[in-house]
Amino acid sequence: MVVNQEQIAEAFANALEGYLRPRWRPLPHQVPPPGNWYGWLLLAGRGAGKTDACSHYMNEHALGPPCLPGPVPHWMGIIAPTLGDAATSAYYGPSGLRSHNPDTKLISGPGGIIVRWPNGAEAKLFGAYTSEDIERLRSGGNRCAYWGEEIAAWRYIDDAWDHMRFGLRIGKRPHWIGSTTPKPKQLIKDLVSGKHSDVVLTSATTDDNKYLPQHIRDALFDKYGNTSLGAQELYGRLIDQDENALWNREVIERNRVFEIPETLARITVGVDPSGGQGEQGIVVVGKEIVIEPSGVISRPHGFVLADYTVRLSPAGWGKRAVQCAVDFDADNIAVEVNFGGDMAVSVIKQALDNEGLHIPVKVVRASRGKRPRAEPVAALAANDRLHHVGIFEQLESQQCTWTPDSPDSPDRMDAMVWGAWQTKLVSLLTTVSNSRTGMSDMSQTRIG
């Protein structure tokens, strides 16, 4: 074979370009999780590098072991809010597929728009904005992998989600990846809550992307900083709010801290066993008492320290509650017995006996509804005297969405409320309330 000087020069130029091109190095949150998961959702703030991570993953999959025999080793799909978004963000954009593999081509043909790799792998682009988009997705054929770009912004989110899952049929391990800034769509809430056990969630914030240009970072924080929407847009947290709920996002954000005070005088683990197959709420609450230089004791502040809530067998959640008490050197464990009765007490006592521990257990029984029990605790927060130490997404979601008409039992919120009562944070308020109503919200018994 005769090779001319132009071919040699072209080959040298291509090699030099590949050598000089900066190698993409993933940040920790952009690394795919280990394991044989069915779905990976990267839930992150704006500018965190979600699209970059998914573009890299799709390119690696396209170049990896074939899912199909023959000339097309991979038959993939990319779904974005609109078909135009799929082309501009997932392919042409600075974080798109073309930046990770310049040898890919965007091709428009009778079957639609596809991204094609030199090895024959293909990814078809779809939108989720119109009913016609959904019909194209329905008839889009089977796939070995899907990328859902900005899933929370899909207009037809439920239909697109279903057809994506129904089409994952090719290869030994058909699966999907997703990237989105969270919004309180039911699908996103289900994914965040762990309802889909085969989906792995990765969270990240705008600040986690050290490569984000400073002027972009400044603009984002100028727009969203110190707002409840900032929790969504900057920190990638799912925010939801019911106007009739006792808590609101602004209050929680205003009172959030990230260090446990050294002046805690009392710590309680609140436990709310589920009445059926639901969660077992396990939340730690502490009370801070500060003595001023003048000797005056300031009004106490409460701190939500941890959420250990689980969905386990009785032996499992009992062990978890006891471990929680040990981890935080709690003064006691407060267990609601309205549903579990003596069984709930026995579970805790057995877990303590198994570990050879002697931690006081207080049995609490609600004699009124959840609202009058929770209102004094919510009042503490409104008066800037109840603080979350860190971020508790699922607990905060319950706080800001539960209303007396809600069909679900807020196990996490209930556990937190019991903890606040047992630390005596609301004793003054309840004394006033009880004197007016002539009713007691709860009875309690100490065991151990």
N, C-alpha and C positions, 0 to 999 in steps of 0.2 A: 504494500500500500504506500502510495506517495503522499506525503504530508507537506503542504506548502507553508511558506512563512506566515501567511495570514492565519492559518489554523493554529500554528504554534503560538502566535501572539495572542489569539483569542483564548486558548487554553491557559496560557500564563496569566492573562488578565483575570479570568474567572477564578483561578487559584488564589491570586493575590487579593481579590475582592473578598473571598471567603476567609482568608487569613486576617484581613484588616477589619472585617465586620465585627463589631462588639458581640461577644457571646452573651446570650441572655441567661442571667442567673436568677433563679426564683428566690423571692423572699419567703420566710417560713410559712406564711399563710397561703402562698401560691403553690406549695408542694402538695400533690394529691395525697390523701390519707391512705394508709396501708389497709390491706384487707380486700376481701372479695365483695365489695359493696355494689349495690344496684344503682344508687344515685349519690352524687356528691354535689352539695349545694354550698356555694361560696357566697355568704351573706355579708356584705361589707359596705362601708361608706363610700361616698363618691371619691374617685381618684385613688382608691385603694389598690387598684391593679387587678380587678376581677376579670375584665376582658382579656388582659394580657395572659393571665393564668390559664384561661380556657382556650385561648388560641394556641398556646404552647402545648396544652394537653392534646388537642385535636390533631395538631401536626405530628406529635409523637405517636399517637395512635395510628395515624395514616401511614407512617413509616415503619410501624412495628409489625409483629407477626400477623399474617393475613387472617382475616375472619372468613374469607371466601376463597375458593379455588378459582383459578383462571386469571384473566387480564385485569379484573377489578378486585383488588384484595380487600377493599373496605368500601362499604356502602353506607354513608353516614348522612346525618341531617343537622341543620342549624335552624332554629326557630327564634325569631326576634319579634319585638312589638309590631313592626311592619316589614314588608319585604325589602324596602329601601334601607331600613336599619340593619337588616342582615347583611346587605352588601356593603354599606358604608362603615358600620362599626365592626362587624365580625370579619370583614375581609380588607377593605381599603384603608381603614383607620390606622392610626399610629400604633395601636395595640392589636391590630387584626392579624389574620393569617398571613397576609402578604409580608408583614414585617418579620414574621417568624420563618417564613420560607418564601423568598422572592421567586422561586421556581414554580409556585402554584399559579394557576390561571383561573380567572373568572369567565365562565363561558355561558352565553345565553343561547338556548336552542328550543326546539319544539316542546321538549319536556319540562322546560323551566330554566332556572338559573342554577348553575352548579359551580363548585370549586373543584378543580382537578389537579391532582399531584402528578409529577412525572412518572411515578410507578403505576399509575392508572387508578389510584384511589379517588373516590368522589364524595362530595358532601353537597346535598341539595339544600337550597335556601328556601325558607318558608316565612310567612308573616302570620300574625295572630290578630289582625285588626278587623277583617271583614268576614262575613259568612262565606265568601268565595275562598278566602285564605284557608278557612277550616275545611272546606270541601277538598281543596288541593292537598291539604295535610292528610285528610282521610284516605285519599287515593294515592298518596305519595310513595307507597311501597314499603317493604320491610327494611329495617336498618340494623346495623350492628352497634351504632352509637349515636346519641343525640347531644347537641349542645343547646341549652335553653338560655338565650341572652336576655337579661333584664326581665325575668319571668314575672315579677310583680307588676310590670307595665303592660303585660299582654291583655288586650281588651277582652278577648274570648278565652280567658285563662283556663276555665274548667274544661272546655271542649278541646283546646289545644293540648292540655295536659293528658287528657284521656287518649287522644289519638297518637300522641308521642309514645305513651306506654304501650298501646296496642300494637304499634309498629316495631317495637324492639324485639325482633325474633331471629336475627341472623347471628351466627357464630356461637362459640362456646359460652361467651359471657356478654350478651347484649346489655348495655348500661347507658346511663346518661350523666351529664354534668350540667350544672346550672350556675348562673351568675346573676345576682340582683342586689339592688339596694332595697331593703325590705319596705313593704307597705302592708297594711292590715287586711289583706285579702285572705279569705278563709283557707285557701290552699297553702299560702305562706305560713299562716298560723298553725296549720296542721303539721307542716314540715318542721317548723321550729319546736313544736311541742313534743316531737318524737313519736307522733302517731304512726308515721311510716318508719318502722324499725330498721328497714334495709337502706335508709338514707343517712349519710354522714354529713354533718354540718360543720363548716369552718367559718369563723367570724373574724372580721378585721375592721380596722378603723382607717380613716383618711390618713392619720399620722403614721400608720404602719408602713406606708409606702415612702421610703426615704428618697426615692427617685422623683417624686412629684415636684414639679417646678414650684419654687417658693411663691411666685405671684399667684398661682392657682390655689395653693394652700391658703394664702392670705385672703383671697377672694371668697373661698368657701367658708372660712371661719368668720369672716366679716358678715356674711349673709346669714349663717345658721348658728353661730356661736351663742351660747347662753339661751337657747330656745329649746322647747321640747322637740321641735322638728329637727334640731341638730342631733338629737339622739339617733334619729333615723338616717339623716343625710351624711353625717360625719362619722358616727360611731357604729353604723350598721345594725342598730338595735330595732327590733320590731316594736312600734308604738301603736297602741290602740286606746281609745278613750270613749266611754259612754258618758254623756252629759249628766246622767242620773247617778253615776257612781260616786262613792264616798271620797275617793282619792282622785287627783288629777296629775297629769304628767309634770306640769310646771312646779307643783309643790314638791314632788319627789326629786326632780332635778335640782331644785333650789337647795334642798337639804341633804343632798348626797355628799358623802365624804369617802375617803379611801384609806383611812387609817383608823384602827380601833383605839379609842382613848385609853390611857393608862389608869384612868380614875373610875373605872367601872366598879360599882359597889355590889351588883347582883346580876347574875346571869341565869336565865331559864331556857330550857328547851321545851317549846310548845309542840304537842303531838296531836294531830287530828286524824284518827284512823278513818278510812273510807267506810261508807255503809254498804259497799258492794265490791265491785271489781276495779274501783278507781284508785287514785293515788292515796298515799298516806303522807299527809302534810307533816313535815318535821322542820321547824324553823327556830333559830336561836335569837333571843332578844336579851340585850343587856341594858342596865340602868346606870347612868352616871350621876353621881352626887358631888358637887363642887362646893367646898367651904371657902368663902371669900376671906381675904386678909382680916376683915373686920370681925370674922367669926360667924357671919351670917351664912346660912346654907342656901345656896341658890336653888331655883326650881330645877328638878331633875330632868335630864334629857334621856331619851331612849334611843337605842341603836339596834337595828336589824343586822346581825352579825353573819348569818349563814343560812342557806336553804339546803337542807339535806333530803328534801322530799323524794320519795321513791314510789315504785309500784311493784311491791314484792309480797311474798307469802308472809304470814304473821311472824314466823321466826326471823325472816329476812328484815322486815321493817323494825322489829324489836331490837335486833342487833345494831341496825343503823342508828336508831335513836340513842342507844346507849353509847355507841361510838362517838356520836355527836356531842353528848354530854361530857365525855372524857376529853375530846379534842378542845373543848372550850372551858373546861374546868367549871362546869355549870353547878349552881347551887341546888337545883332540883330539876325534875322532869314533870311537866304538867300534861296529863293525858285526858282528853275528852272521852267520856264513856257513854254518850247518848246512843251510839250505834253499837260499839263493841262491847259495852258493859264490862262484866268481870273478865271476859276474855282479853280485852285490851290491857287490863291491869296485869293479868297473868303473863301476857307476852313480855311486858317490860320487866316484871320481876324475874321471869325465867332468864331473860337476857342478862340481867344484872348478876344473878346467881352463877350463870355460866362463866362470867368473867371475874367472879369473886369480888364484886363491887358493892358498895353501900352508898347509893345516891338516893336522897329522898324523892319519893314519887307522890305527886299531888293529883288526885282525881278531881276533875272538873266536869260539871254537868250543867248544860244550858237549860234554863227554864223559860227563856224568852227566845225571840228570833235572832237571827244573825245581825240584823241591822242595829238594834239597840246595843248589842254587845260591841259592834265594830265602831259605832259613831264616836265614842270617847277617844278611841285610838286615832281615828281619822282627825279628830279635833286637835290632838297633840301635833300631828303633822302640819295641819293648817297654821298652827301657832309656832312652827319652826322648832319643835321639841322632839321630833322623831326623825331619825336619820338612817338612811341605808348606807352601810359600809361596803361600797362596791356596787355592782350591778347584778340584779336578780330578775332576769327578763320575764320568766314565767310567773313569778310571784307578782311582779309589777303589773303584768297584763291582767291578772285576776283582780288586783286592787282597783285598776282603772276601768274595768269592764263589768264587774259584778254589780248587779242591782237586785233588789228584793224579788223582781220578776224573773231573774235569770234561772233557767232550768238546771244549770250545773251547780255542783257544790264546790265552793272555792277552798279546797283543802289547805292549800298553802297559806292563803289569807287567814283562814280560821286559826291555823297553828301560830301564825304571827300574832294574831289578836290575843290568843290565850297566853302567849309569852309576855305580851305587854301587861296584861292583867296581873299575872303572877309575879312580875317584878315590882308590882305596886305603883306602876307609872300612872295609872288612871284611878287610883283609889279615891282621891279627892273629888274627881268628877263624878264617879259612881256614887259616892256618898250623897252628893247633891242630887243626882238623878233619882236615887232610891228614896230620898226623903220626899220627893215630889210625887212619885208614882206609887210608893208603898209596896214596891215589888223588888225582889232580888233577882238579878240576872243569872246568877249561878250559885250553886252550892259546891263546896269543896271538902275533900277529906284527904288527910295526909297519910300515906302508907310508907313504911320504911324509915 
